[in-house]
Amino acid sequence: MLTNVHAGKMVEVAGMVGKNMCFSTYTTELIGYSEAAESTAPIWMLGSTNAIRAASKHEYENITKEFLQRF
């Protein structure tokens, strides 16, 4: 879920650099990502509920796919 602040900031950035310059995919701030970083392990290797939830969203994979499509 995007917060109002995040959504507003994305609109602001798109207005400054141009909508086509911004990626349409993004990451959320799920706790599982922090747990993975703290454990120095890929998100999909952790078994906590938070990590499983974050991994199931495939956010970083989706950003990577968009990046590769653009370049």
CHARMM internal coordinates of N, CA and C (Angstrom, degrees):
IC EDIT
DIST 1 N 1 CA 1.4488
DIST 1 CA 1 C 1.5260
ANGL 1 N 1 CA 1 C 108.66
DIST 1 C 2 N 1.2984
ANGL 1 CA 1 C 2 N 116.39
DIHE 1 N 1 CA 1 C 2 N 132.02
DIST 2 N 2 CA 1.4538
ANGL 1 C 2 N 2 CA 121.24
DIHE 1 CA 1 C 2 N 2 CA 175.25
DIST 2 CA 2 C 1.5208
ANGL 2 N 2 CA 2 C 110.01
DIHE 1 C 2 N 2 CA 2 C -84.44
DIST 2 C 3 N 1.3134
ANGL 2 CA 2 C 3 N 115.54
DIHE 2 N 2 CA 2 C 3 N 140.13
DIST 3 N 3 CA 1.4527
ANGL 2 C 3 N 3 CA 118.50
DIHE 2 CA 2 C 3 N 3 CA 173.77
DIST 3 CA 3 C 1.5246
ANGL 3 N 3 CA 3 C 108.29
DIHE 2 C 3 N 3 CA 3 C -82.13
DIST 3 C 4 N 1.3107
ANGL 3 CA 3 C 4 N 116.42
DIHE 3 N 3 CA 3 C 4 N 162.40
DIST 4 N 4 CA 1.4619
ANGL 3 C 4 N 4 CA 120.43
DIHE 3 CA 3 C 4 N 4 CA 177.40
DIST 4 CA 4 C 1.5210
ANGL 4 N 4 CA 4 C 111.51
DIHE 3 C 4 N 4 CA 4 C -59.98
DIST 4 C 5 N 1.3339
ANGL 4 CA 4 C 5 N 116.18
DIHE 4 N 4 CA 4 C 5 N -37.37
DIST 5 N 5 CA 1.4595
ANGL 4 C 5 N 5 CA 120.39
DIHE 4 CA 4 C 5 N 5 CA 179.63
DIST 5 CA 5 C 1.5239
ANGL 5 N 5 CA 5 C 110.06
DIHE 4 C 5 N 5 CA 5 C -64.44
DIST 5 C 6 N 1.3240
ANGL 5 CA 5 C 6 N 116.70
DIHE 5 N 5 CA 5 C 6 N -45.62
DIST 6 N 6 CA 1.4603
ANGL 5 C 6 N 6 CA 120.84
DIHE 5 CA 5 C 6 N 6 CA -179.94
DIST 6 CA 6 C 1.5248
ANGL 6 N 6 CA 6 C 110.68
DIHE 5 C 6 N 6 CA 6 C -62.76
DIST 6 C 7 N 1.3083
ANGL 6 CA 6 C 7 N 117.14
DIHE 6 N 6 CA 6 C 7 N -47.53
DIST 7 N 7 CA 1.4629
ANGL 6 C 7 N 7 CA 121.03
DIHE 6 CA 6 C 7 N 7 CA -179.88
DIST 7 CA 7 C 1.5207
ANGL 7 N 7 CA 7 C 110.86
DIHE 6 C 7 N 7 CA 7 C -60.83
DIST 7 C 8 N 1.3176
ANGL 7 CA 7 C 8 N 116.96
DIHE 7 N 7 CA 7 C 8 N -41.78
DIST 8 N 8 CA 1.4615
ANGL 7 C 8 N 8 CA 121.19
DIHE 7 CA 7 C 8 N 8 CA 178.19
DIST 8 CA 8 C 1.5174
ANGL 8 N 8 CA 8 C 112.21
DIHE 7 C 8 N 8 CA 8 C -64.44
DIST 8 C 9 N 1.3065
ANGL 8 CA 8 C 9 N 115.99
DIHE 8 N 8 CA 8 C 9 N -40.42
DIST 9 N 9 CA 1.4675
ANGL 8 C 9 N 9 CA 120.60
DIHE 8 CA 8 C 9 N 9 CA 179.84
DIST 9 CA 9 C 1.5183
ANGL 9 N 9 CA 9 C 110.38
DIHE 8 C 9 N 9 CA 9 C -66.90
DIST 9 C 10 N 1.3231
ANGL 9 CA 9 C 10 N 117.86
DIHE 9 N 9 CA 9 C 10 N -38.16
DIST 10 N 10 CA 1.4704
ANGL 9 C 10 N 10 CA 120.77
DIHE 9 CA 9 C 10 N 10 CA 178.30
DIST 10 CA 10 C 1.5286
ANGL 10 N 10 CA 10 C 110.64
DIHE 9 C 10 N 10 CA 10 C -63.01
DIST 10 C 11 N 1.3205
ANGL 10 CA 10 C 11 N 117.51
DIHE 10 N 10 CA 10 C 11 N -40.24
DIST 11 N 11 CA 1.4670
ANGL 10 C 11 N 11 CA 121.68
DIHE 10 CA 10 C 11 N 11 CA 177.30
DIST 11 CA 11 C 1.5304
ANGL 11 N 11 CA 11 C 109.39
DIHE 10 C 11 N 11 CA 11 C -64.62
DIST 11 C 12 N 1.3183
ANGL 11 CA 11 C 12 N 116.53
DIHE 11 N 11 CA 11 C 12 N -42.42
DIST 12 N 12 CA 1.4688
ANGL 11 C 12 N 12 CA 121.41
DIHE 11 CA 11 C 12 N 12 CA 179.29
DIST 12 CA 12 C 1.5257
ANGL 12 N 12 CA 12 C 111.15
DIHE 11 C 12 N 12 CA 12 C -61.72
DIST 12 C 13 N 1.3084
ANGL 12 CA 12 C 13 N 117.36
DIHE 12 N 12 CA 12 C 13 N -47.21
DIST 13 N 13 CA 1.4681
ANGL 12 C 13 N 13 CA 121.34
DIHE 12 CA 12 C 13 N 13 CA 179.76
DIST 13 CA 13 C 1.5272
ANGL 13 N 13 CA 13 C 110.58
DIHE 12 C 13 N 13 CA 13 C -63.05
DIST 13 C 14 N 1.3213
ANGL 13 CA 13 C 14 N 117.11
DIHE 13 N 13 CA 13 C 14 N -44.60
DIST 14 N 14 CA 1.4646
ANGL 13 C 14 N 14 CA 120.68
DIHE 13 CA 13 C 14 N 14 CA 179.00
DIST 14 CA 14 C 1.5210
ANGL 14 N 14 CA 14 C 110.83
DIHE 13 C 14 N 14 CA 14 C -60.27
DIST 14 C 15 N 1.3202
ANGL 14 CA 14 C 15 N 117.08
DIHE 14 N 14 CA 14 C 15 N -35.80
DIST 15 N 15 CA 1.4588
ANGL 14 C 15 N 15 CA 120.97
DIHE 14 CA 14 C 15 N 15 CA 177.24
DIST 15 CA 15 C 1.5137
ANGL 15 N 15 CA 15 C 112.46
DIHE 14 C 15 N 15 CA 15 C -67.95
DIST 15 C 16 N 1.3201
ANGL 15 CA 15 C 16 N 117.07
DIHE 15 N 15 CA 15 C 16 N -31.90
DIST 16 N 16 CA 1.4694
ANGL 15 C 16 N 16 CA 121.23
DIHE 15 CA 15 C 16 N 16 CA -178.67
DIST 16 CA 16 C 1.5263
ANGL 16 N 16 CA 16 C 112.30
DIHE 15 C 16 N 16 CA 16 C -79.22
DIST 16 C 17 N 1.3193
ANGL 16 CA 16 C 17 N 117.37
DIHE 16 N 16 CA 16 C 17 N -40.16
DIST 17 N 17 CA 1.4747
ANGL 16 C 17 N 17 CA 120.12
DIHE 16 CA 16 C 17 N 17 CA -173.72
DIST 17 CA 17 C 1.5192
ANGL 17 N 17 CA 17 C 113.50
DIHE 16 C 17 N 17 CA 17 C -108.70
DIST 17 C 18 N 1.2976
ANGL 17 CA 17 C 18 N 117.17
DIHE 17 N 17 CA 17 C 18 N -11.10
DIST 18 N 18 CA 1.4513
ANGL 17 C 18 N 18 CA 121.02
DIHE 17 CA 17 C 18 N 18 CA -177.36
DIST 18 CA 18 C 1.5183
ANGL 18 N 18 CA 18 C 110.44
DIHE 17 C 18 N 18 CA 18 C 102.80
DIST 18 C 19 N 1.3022
ANGL 18 CA 18 C 19 N 115.35
DIHE 18 N 18 CA 18 C 19 N 135.11
DIST 19 N 19 CA 1.4712
ANGL 18 C 19 N 19 CA 120.65
DIHE 18 CA 18 C 19 N 19 CA -174.85
DIST 19 CA 19 C 1.5228
ANGL 19 N 19 CA 19 C 112.20
DIHE 18 C 19 N 19 CA 19 C -59.02
DIST 19 C 20 N 1.3189
ANGL 19 CA 19 C 20 N 117.75
DIHE 19 N 19 CA 19 C 20 N -38.83
DIST 20 N 20 CA 1.4636
ANGL 19 C 20 N 20 CA 121.01
DIHE 19 CA 19 C 20 N 20 CA -178.32
DIST 20 CA 20 C 1.5244
ANGL 20 N 20 CA 20 C 113.21
DIHE 19 C 20 N 20 CA 20 C -70.16
DIST 20 C 21 N 1.3142
ANGL 20 CA 20 C 21 N 117.38
DIHE 20 N 20 CA 20 C 21 N -13.30
DIST 21 N 21 CA 1.4592
ANGL 20 C 21 N 21 CA 120.80
DIHE 20 CA 20 C 21 N 21 CA 178.45
DIST 21 CA 21 C 1.5304
ANGL 21 N 21 CA 21 C 112.28
DIHE 20 C 21 N 21 CA 21 C -83.93
DIST 21 C 22 N 1.3145
ANGL 21 CA 21 C 22 N 116.95
DIHE 21 N 21 CA 21 C 22 N -18.18
DIST 22 N 22 CA 1.4664
ANGL 21 C 22 N 22 CA 121.39
DIHE 21 CA 21 C 22 N 22 CA -178.74
DIST 22 CA 22 C 1.5219
ANGL 22 N 22 CA 22 C 110.42
DIHE 21 C 22 N 22 CA 22 C -92.32
DIST 22 C 23 N 1.3008
ANGL 22 CA 22 C 23 N 116.17
DIHE 22 N 22 CA 22 C 23 N 142.71
DIST 23 N 23 CA 1.4524
ANGL 22 C 23 N 23 CA 120.87
DIHE 22 CA 22 C 23 N 23 CA 175.06
DIST 23 CA 23 C 1.5262
ANGL 23 N 23 CA 23 C 109.02
DIHE 22 C 23 N 23 CA 23 C -71.71
DIST 23 C 24 N 1.3019
ANGL 23 CA 23 C 24 N 116.71
DIHE 23 N 23 CA 23 C 24 N 145.80
DIST 24 N 24 CA 1.4614
ANGL 23 C 24 N 24 CA 119.88
DIHE 23 CA 23 C 24 N 24 CA 176.38
DIST 24 CA 24 C 1.5271
ANGL 24 N 24 CA 24 C 110.80
DIHE 23 C 24 N 24 CA 24 C -83.92
DIST 24 C 25 N 1.3267
ANGL 24 CA 24 C 25 N 117.17
DIHE 24 N 24 CA 24 C 25 N -19.74
DIST 25 N 25 CA 1.4713
ANGL 24 C 25 N 25 CA 120.58
DIHE 24 CA 24 C 25 N 25 CA 177.55
DIST 25 CA 25 C 1.5268
ANGL 25 N 25 CA 25 C 109.21
DIHE 24 C 25 N 25 CA 25 C -95.08
DIST 25 C 26 N 1.2992
ANGL 25 CA 25 C 26 N 116.41
DIHE 25 N 25 CA 25 C 26 N 157.72
DIST 26 N 26 CA 1.4582
ANGL 25 C 26 N 26 CA 122.05
DIHE 25 CA 25 C 26 N 26 CA -175.44
DIST 26 CA 26 C 1.5284
ANGL 26 N 26 CA 26 C 109.13
DIHE 25 C 26 N 26 CA 26 C -156.69
DIST 26 C 27 N 1.3115
ANGL 26 CA 26 C 27 N 116.03
DIHE 26 N 26 CA 26 C 27 N 170.70
DIST 27 N 27 CA 1.4599
ANGL 26 C 27 N 27 CA 120.41
DIHE 26 CA 26 C 27 N 27 CA 173.29
DIST 27 CA 27 C 1.5223
ANGL 27 N 27 CA 27 C 109.03
DIHE 26 C 27 N 27 CA 27 C -109.36
DIST 27 C 28 N 1.2910
ANGL 27 CA 27 C 28 N 114.14
DIHE 27 N 27 CA 27 C 28 N 154.05
DIST 28 N 28 CA 1.4562
ANGL 27 C 28 N 28 CA 120.46
DIHE 27 CA 27 C 28 N 28 CA 173.44
DIST 28 CA 28 C 1.5279
ANGL 28 N 28 CA 28 C 107.53
DIHE 27 C 28 N 28 CA 28 C -98.85
DIST 28 C 29 N 1.2898
ANGL 28 CA 28 C 29 N 116.76
DIHE 28 N 28 CA 28 C 29 N 177.98
DIST 29 N 29 CA 1.4639
ANGL 28 C 29 N 29 CA 120.33
DIHE 28 CA 28 C 29 N 29 CA -179.00
DIST 29 CA 29 C 1.5257
ANGL 29 N 29 CA 29 C 110.61
DIHE 28 C 29 N 29 CA 29 C -105.30
DIST 29 C 30 N 1.3144
ANGL 29 CA 29 C 30 N 116.08
DIHE 29 N 29 CA 29 C 30 N 54.56
DIST 30 N 30 CA 1.4548
ANGL 29 C 30 N 30 CA 120.23
DIHE 29 CA 29 C 30 N 30 CA 179.54
DIST 30 CA 30 C 1.5286
ANGL 30 N 30 CA 30 C 110.72
DIHE 29 C 30 N 30 CA 30 C -71.65
DIST 30 C 31 N 1.3101
ANGL 30 CA 30 C 31 N 116.72
DIHE 30 N 30 CA 30 C 31 N 144.30
DIST 31 N 31 CA 1.4613
ANGL 30 C 31 N 31 CA 123.26
DIHE 30 CA 30 C 31 N 31 CA -178.65
DIST 31 CA 31 C 1.5249
ANGL 31 N 31 CA 31 C 111.49
DIHE 30 C 31 N 31 CA 31 C -59.37
DIST 31 C 32 N 1.3192
ANGL 31 CA 31 C 32 N 117.69
DIHE 31 N 31 CA 31 C 32 N -31.44
DIST 32 N 32 CA 1.4603
ANGL 31 C 32 N 32 CA 120.96
DIHE 31 CA 31 C 32 N 32 CA -178.56
DIST 32 CA 32 C 1.5110
ANGL 32 N 32 CA 32 C 113.12
DIHE 31 C 32 N 32 CA 32 C -57.34
DIST 32 C 33 N 1.3391
ANGL 32 CA 32 C 33 N 117.61
DIHE 32 N 32 CA 32 C 33 N -34.44
DIST 33 N 33 CA 1.4662
ANGL 32 C 33 N 33 CA 120.32
DIHE 32 CA 32 C 33 N 33 CA 178.47
DIST 33 CA 33 C 1.5247
ANGL 33 N 33 CA 33 C 110.96
DIHE 32 C 33 N 33 CA 33 C -65.15
DIST 33 C 34 N 1.3285
ANGL 33 CA 33 C 34 N 116.46
DIHE 33 N 33 CA 33 C 34 N -40.52
DIST 34 N 34 CA 1.4654
ANGL 33 C 34 N 34 CA 120.21
DIHE 33 CA 33 C 34 N 34 CA 177.19
DIST 34 CA 34 C 1.5221
ANGL 34 N 34 CA 34 C 111.01
DIHE 33 C 34 N 34 CA 34 C -66.21
DIST 34 C 35 N 1.3201
ANGL 34 CA 34 C 35 N 116.15
DIHE 34 N 34 CA 34 C 35 N -39.64
DIST 35 N 35 CA 1.4721
ANGL 34 C 35 N 35 CA 119.86
DIHE 34 CA 34 C 35 N 35 CA 177.95
DIST 35 CA 35 C 1.5287
ANGL 35 N 35 CA 35 C 110.35
DIHE 34 C 35 N 35 CA 35 C -61.58
DIST 35 C 36 N 1.3119
ANGL 35 CA 35 C 36 N 116.57
DIHE 35 N 35 CA 35 C 36 N -41.70
DIST 36 N 36 CA 1.4658
ANGL 35 C 36 N 36 CA 119.91
DIHE 35 CA 35 C 36 N 36 CA 179.68
DIST 36 CA 36 C 1.5259
ANGL 36 N 36 CA 36 C 110.85
DIHE 35 C 36 N 36 CA 36 C -65.66
DIST 36 C 37 N 1.3190
ANGL 36 CA 36 C 37 N 116.71
DIHE 36 N 36 CA 36 C 37 N -43.10
DIST 37 N 37 CA 1.4567
ANGL 36 C 37 N 37 CA 120.44
DIHE 36 CA 36 C 37 N 37 CA 179.34
DIST 37 CA 37 C 1.5298
ANGL 37 N 37 CA 37 C 110.48
DIHE 36 C 37 N 37 CA 37 C -62.54
DIST 37 C 38 N 1.3173
ANGL 37 CA 37 C 38 N 115.94
DIHE 37 N 37 CA 37 C 38 N -43.23
DIST 38 N 38 CA 1.4654
ANGL 37 C 38 N 38 CA 120.42
DIHE 37 CA 37 C 38 N 38 CA 179.76
DIST 38 CA 38 C 1.5299
ANGL 38 N 38 CA 38 C 111.35
DIHE 37 C 38 N 38 CA 38 C -64.04
DIST 38 C 39 N 1.3130
ANGL 38 CA 38 C 39 N 116.44
DIHE 38 N 38 CA 38 C 39 N -34.83
DIST 39 N 39 CA 1.4656
ANGL 38 C 39 N 39 CA 121.42
DIHE 38 CA 38 C 39 N 39 CA -179.71
DIST 39 CA 39 C 1.5239
ANGL 39 N 39 CA 39 C 112.63
DIHE 38 C 39 N 39 CA 39 C -86.15
DIST 39 C 40 N 1.3246
ANGL 39 CA 39 C 40 N 116.16
DIHE 39 N 39 CA 39 C 40 N -3.84
DIST 40 N 40 CA 1.4732
ANGL 39 C 40 N 40 CA 122.47
DIHE 39 CA 39 C 40 N 40 CA -173.62
DIST 40 CA 40 C 1.5280
ANGL 40 N 40 CA 40 C 111.19
DIHE 39 C 40 N 40 CA 40 C 46.85
DIST 40 C 41 N 1.3271
ANGL 40 CA 40 C 41 N 114.12
DIHE 40 N 40 CA 40 C 41 N 49.04
DIST 41 N 41 CA 1.4682
ANGL 40 C 41 N 41 CA 121.23
DIHE 40 CA 40 C 41 N 41 CA -179.67
DIST 41 CA 41 C 1.5271
ANGL 41 N 41 CA 41 C 109.20
DIHE 40 C 41 N 41 CA 41 C -135.83
DIST 41 C 42 N 1.3138
ANGL 41 CA 41 C 42 N 116.70
DIHE 41 N 41 CA 41 C 42 N 150.77
DIST 42 N 42 CA 1.4644
ANGL 41 C 42 N 42 CA 118.52
DIHE 41 CA 41 C 42 N 42 CA 174.74
DIST 42 CA 42 C 1.5267
ANGL 42 N 42 CA 42 C 110.12
DIHE 41 C 42 N 42 CA 42 C -61.71
DIST 42 C 43 N 1.3113
ANGL 42 CA 42 C 43 N 115.59
DIHE 42 N 42 CA 42 C 43 N 145.43
DIST 43 N 43 CA 1.4693
ANGL 42 C 43 N 43 CA 121.45
DIHE 42 CA 42 C 43 N 43 CA -176.22
DIST 43 CA 43 C 1.5197
ANGL 43 N 43 CA 43 C 111.97
DIHE 42 C 43 N 43 CA 43 C -55.95
DIST 43 C 44 N 1.3301
ANGL 43 CA 43 C 44 N 116.83
DIHE 43 N 43 CA 43 C 44 N -37.82
DIST 44 N 44 CA 1.4695
ANGL 43 C 44 N 44 CA 120.19
DIHE 43 CA 43 C 44 N 44 CA -175.84
DIST 44 CA 44 C 1.5305
ANGL 44 N 44 CA 44 C 112.97
DIHE 43 C 44 N 44 CA 44 C -73.82
DIST 44 C 45 N 1.3507
ANGL 44 CA 44 C 45 N 117.95
DIHE 44 N 44 CA 44 C 45 N -7.31
DIST 45 N 45 CA 1.4597
ANGL 44 C 45 N 45 CA 120.44
DIHE 44 CA 44 C 45 N 45 CA 179.09
DIST 45 CA 45 C 1.5267
ANGL 45 N 45 CA 45 C 112.69
DIHE 44 C 45 N 45 CA 45 C -94.35
DIST 45 C 46 N 1.3161
ANGL 45 CA 45 C 46 N 117.33
DIHE 45 N 45 CA 45 C 46 N -9.41
DIST 46 N 46 CA 1.4585
ANGL 45 C 46 N 46 CA 120.18
DIHE 45 CA 45 C 46 N 46 CA -179.05
DIST 46 CA 46 C 1.5258
ANGL 46 N 46 CA 46 C 110.35
DIHE 45 C 46 N 46 CA 46 C -90.10
DIST 46 C 47 N 1.3111
ANGL 46 CA 46 C 47 N 116.04
DIHE 46 N 46 CA 46 C 47 N 147.85
DIST 47 N 47 CA 1.4613
ANGL 46 C 47 N 47 CA 120.39
DIHE 46 CA 46 C 47 N 47 CA -176.00
DIST 47 CA 47 C 1.5124
ANGL 47 N 47 CA 47 C 115.05
DIHE 46 C 47 N 47 CA 47 C -104.29
DIST 47 C 48 N 1.3406
ANGL 47 CA 47 C 48 N 117.50
DIHE 47 N 47 CA 47 C 48 N 2.76
DIST 48 N 48 CA 1.4684
ANGL 47 C 48 N 48 CA 118.39
DIHE 47 CA 47 C 48 N 48 CA -179.12
DIST 48 CA 48 C 1.5274
ANGL 48 N 48 CA 48 C 109.90
DIHE 47 C 48 N 48 CA 48 C -69.64
DIST 48 C 49 N 1.2955
ANGL 48 CA 48 C 49 N 115.82
DIHE 48 N 48 CA 48 C 49 N 156.82
DIST 49 N 49 CA 1.4657
ANGL 48 C 49 N 49 CA 121.27
DIHE 48 CA 48 C 49 N 49 CA 178.63
DIST 49 CA 49 C 1.5209
ANGL 49 N 49 CA 49 C 110.65
DIHE 48 C 49 N 49 CA 49 C -58.78
DIST 49 C 50 N 1.3269
ANGL 49 CA 49 C 50 N 116.59
DIHE 49 N 49 CA 49 C 50 N -42.22
DIST 50 N 50 CA 1.4654
ANGL 49 C 50 N 50 CA 120.73
DIHE 49 CA 49 C 50 N 50 CA -179.67
DIST 50 CA 50 C 1.5257
ANGL 50 N 50 CA 50 C 111.54
DIHE 49 C 50 N 50 CA 50 C -63.46
DIST 50 C 51 N 1.3230
ANGL 50 CA 50 C 51 N 116.66
DIHE 50 N 50 CA 50 C 51 N -42.86
DIST 51 N 51 CA 1.4647
ANGL 50 C 51 N 51 CA 120.58
DIHE 50 CA 50 C 51 N 51 CA -179.45
DIST 51 CA 51 C 1.5241
ANGL 51 N 51 CA 51 C 111.22
DIHE 50 C 51 N 51 CA 51 C -67.88
DIST 51 C 52 N 1.2963
ANGL 51 CA 51 C 52 N 116.57
DIHE 51 N 51 CA 51 C 52 N -41.53
DIST 52 N 52 CA 1.4660
ANGL 51 C 52 N 52 CA 120.55
DIHE 51 CA 51 C 52 N 52 CA 179.08
DIST 52 CA 52 C 1.5294
ANGL 52 N 52 CA 52 C 109.74
DIHE 51 C 52 N 52 CA 52 C -62.06
DIST 52 C 53 N 1.3123
ANGL 52 CA 52 C 53 N 116.54
DIHE 52 N 52 CA 52 C 53 N -42.48
DIST 53 N 53 CA 1.4698
ANGL 52 C 53 N 53 CA 120.77
DIHE 52 CA 52 C 53 N 53 CA 178.93
DIST 53 CA 53 C 1.5241
ANGL 53 N 53 CA 53 C 110.39
DIHE 52 C 53 N 53 CA 53 C -62.96
DIST 53 C 54 N 1.3286
ANGL 53 CA 53 C 54 N 117.34
DIHE 53 N 53 CA 53 C 54 N -45.69
DIST 54 N 54 CA 1.4657
ANGL 53 C 54 N 54 CA 121.09
DIHE 53 CA 53 C 54 N 54 CA -179.90
DIST 54 CA 54 C 1.5255
ANGL 54 N 54 CA 54 C 110.96
DIHE 53 C 54 N 54 CA 54 C -64.43
DIST 54 C 55 N 1.3173
ANGL 54 CA 54 C 55 N 117.00
DIHE 54 N 54 CA 54 C 55 N -44.57
DIST 55 N 55 CA 1.4669
ANGL 54 C 55 N 55 CA 121.05
DIHE 54 CA 54 C 55 N 55 CA -178.68
DIST 55 CA 55 C 1.5217
ANGL 55 N 55 CA 55 C 111.16
DIHE 54 C 55 N 55 CA 55 C -63.29
DIST 55 C 56 N 1.3216
ANGL 55 CA 55 C 56 N 116.80
DIHE 55 N 55 CA 55 C 56 N -35.32
DIST 56 N 56 CA 1.4647
ANGL 55 C 56 N 56 CA 119.78
DIHE 55 CA 55 C 56 N 56 CA -177.24
DIST 56 CA 56 C 1.5263
ANGL 56 N 56 CA 56 C 112.71
DIHE 55 C 56 N 56 CA 56 C -67.68
DIST 56 C 57 N 1.3250
ANGL 56 CA 56 C 57 N 117.41
DIHE 56 N 56 CA 56 C 57 N -17.72
DIST 57 N 57 CA 1.4643
ANGL 56 C 57 N 57 CA 121.15
DIHE 56 CA 56 C 57 N 57 CA 179.87
DIST 57 CA 57 C 1.5302
ANGL 57 N 57 CA 57 C 112.55
DIHE 56 C 57 N 57 CA 57 C -80.86
DIST 57 C 58 N 1.3156
ANGL 57 CA 57 C 58 N 117.83
DIHE 57 N 57 CA 57 C 58 N -19.65
DIST 58 N 58 CA 1.4725
ANGL 57 C 58 N 58 CA 122.85
DIHE 57 CA 57 C 58 N 58 CA 178.32
DIST 58 CA 58 C 1.5239
ANGL 58 N 58 CA 58 C 112.65
DIHE 57 C 58 N 58 CA 58 C 54.47
DIST 58 C 59 N 1.3182
ANGL 58 CA 58 C 59 N 117.01
DIHE 58 N 58 CA 58 C 59 N 36.00
DIST 59 N 59 CA 1.4618
ANGL 58 C 59 N 59 CA 120.20
DIHE 58 CA 58 C 59 N 59 CA -175.10
DIST 59 CA 59 C 1.5221
ANGL 59 N 59 CA 59 C 112.62
DIHE 58 C 59 N 59 CA 59 C -64.65
DIST 59 C 60 N 1.3144
ANGL 59 CA 59 C 60 N 118.12
DIHE 59 N 59 CA 59 C 60 N -46.77
DIST 60 N 60 CA 1.4655
ANGL 59 C 60 N 60 CA 119.59
DIHE 59 CA 59 C 60 N 60 CA -179.09
DIST 60 CA 60 C 1.5271
ANGL 60 N 60 CA 60 C 111.33
DIHE 59 C 60 N 60 CA 60 C -68.67
DIST 60 C 61 N 1.3065
ANGL 60 CA 60 C 61 N 117.12
DIHE 60 N 60 CA 60 C 61 N -34.73
DIST 61 N 61 CA 1.4683
ANGL 60 C 61 N 61 CA 120.15
DIHE 60 CA 60 C 61 N 61 CA 176.12
DIST 61 CA 61 C 1.5307
ANGL 61 N 61 CA 61 C 110.31
DIHE 60 C 61 N 61 CA 61 C -63.77
DIST 61 C 62 N 1.3265
ANGL 61 CA 61 C 62 N 116.71
DIHE 61 N 61 CA 61 C 62 N -41.14
DIST 62 N 62 CA 1.4596
ANGL 61 C 62 N 62 CA 120.68
DIHE 61 CA 61 C 62 N 62 CA -179.76
DIST 62 CA 62 C 1.5294
ANGL 62 N 62 CA 62 C 111.88
DIHE 61 C 62 N 62 CA 62 C -67.25
DIST 62 C 63 N 1.3227
ANGL 62 CA 62 C 63 N 116.88
DIHE 62 N 62 CA 62 C 63 N -38.15
DIST 63 N 63 CA 1.4650
ANGL 62 C 63 N 63 CA 120.14
DIHE 62 CA 62 C 63 N 63 CA 176.37
DIST 63 CA 63 C 1.5237
ANGL 63 N 63 CA 63 C 109.43
DIHE 62 C 63 N 63 CA 63 C -64.95
DIST 63 C 64 N 1.3131
ANGL 63 CA 63 C 64 N 116.83
DIHE 63 N 63 CA 63 C 64 N -41.82
DIST 64 N 64 CA 1.4671
ANGL 63 C 64 N 64 CA 120.80
DIHE 63 CA 63 C 64 N 64 CA 178.85
DIST 64 CA 64 C 1.5251
ANGL 64 N 64 CA 64 C 110.70
DIHE 63 C 64 N 64 CA 64 C -62.23
DIST 64 C 65 N 1.3072
ANGL 64 CA 64 C 65 N 117.42
DIHE 64 N 64 CA 64 C 65 N -42.85
DIST 65 N 65 CA 1.4736
ANGL 64 C 65 N 65 CA 120.99
DIHE 64 CA 64 C 65 N 65 CA 178.47
DIST 65 CA 65 C 1.5262
ANGL 65 N 65 CA 65 C 110.12
DIHE 64 C 65 N 65 CA 65 C -61.69
DIST 65 C 66 N 1.3094
ANGL 65 CA 65 C 66 N 117.92
DIHE 65 N 65 CA 65 C 66 N -43.60
DIST 66 N 66 CA 1.4611
ANGL 65 C 66 N 66 CA 120.29
DIHE 65 CA 65 C 66 N 66 CA 179.34
DIST 66 CA 66 C 1.5317
ANGL 66 N 66 CA 66 C 110.15
DIHE 65 C 66 N 66 CA 66 C -64.37
DIST 66 C 67 N 1.3178
ANGL 66 CA 66 C 67 N 116.44
DIHE 66 N 66 CA 66 C 67 N -41.59
DIST 67 N 67 CA 1.4668
ANGL 66 C 67 N 67 CA 120.80
DIHE 66 CA 66 C 67 N 67 CA 178.00
DIST 67 CA 67 C 1.5218
ANGL 67 N 67 CA 67 C 110.79
DIHE 66 C 67 N 67 CA 67 C -58.36
DIST 67 C 68 N 1.3260
ANGL 67 CA 67 C 68 N 116.34
DIHE 67 N 67 CA 67 C 68 N -48.37
DIST 68 N 68 CA 1.4638
ANGL 67 C 68 N 68 CA 120.44
DIHE 67 CA 67 C 68 N 68 CA -178.76
DIST 68 CA 68 C 1.5222
ANGL 68 N 68 CA 68 C 111.74
DIHE 67 C 68 N 68 CA 68 C -65.00
DIST 68 C 69 N 1.3138
ANGL 68 CA 68 C 69 N 117.83
DIHE 68 N 68 CA 68 C 69 N -34.59
DIST 69 N 69 CA 1.4703
ANGL 68 C 69 N 69 CA 120.75
DIHE 68 CA 68 C 69 N 69 CA 177.92
DIST 69 CA 69 C 1.5347
ANGL 69 N 69 CA 69 C 111.32
DIHE 68 C 69 N 69 CA 69 C -67.54
DIST 69 C 70 N 1.3288
ANGL 69 CA 69 C 70 N 115.67
DIHE 69 N 69 CA 69 C 70 N -35.28
DIST 70 N 70 CA 1.4590
ANGL 69 C 70 N 70 CA 119.17
DIHE 69 CA 69 C 70 N 70 CA -178.58
DIST 70 CA 70 C 1.5221
ANGL 70 N 70 CA 70 C 112.71
DIHE 69 C 70 N 70 CA 70 C -76.56
DIST 70 C 71 N 1.3203
ANGL 70 CA 70 C 71 N 116.21
DIHE 70 N 70 CA 70 C 71 N -32.63
DIST 71 N 71 CA 1.4675
ANGL 70 C 71 N 71 CA 119.67
DIHE 70 CA 70 C 71 N 71 CA -175.14
DIST 71 CA 71 C 1.4755
ANGL 71 N 71 CA 71 C 108.61
DIHE 70 C 71 N 71 CA 71 C -117.76
END
COOR INIT
IC SEED 1 N 1 CA 1 C
IC BUILD
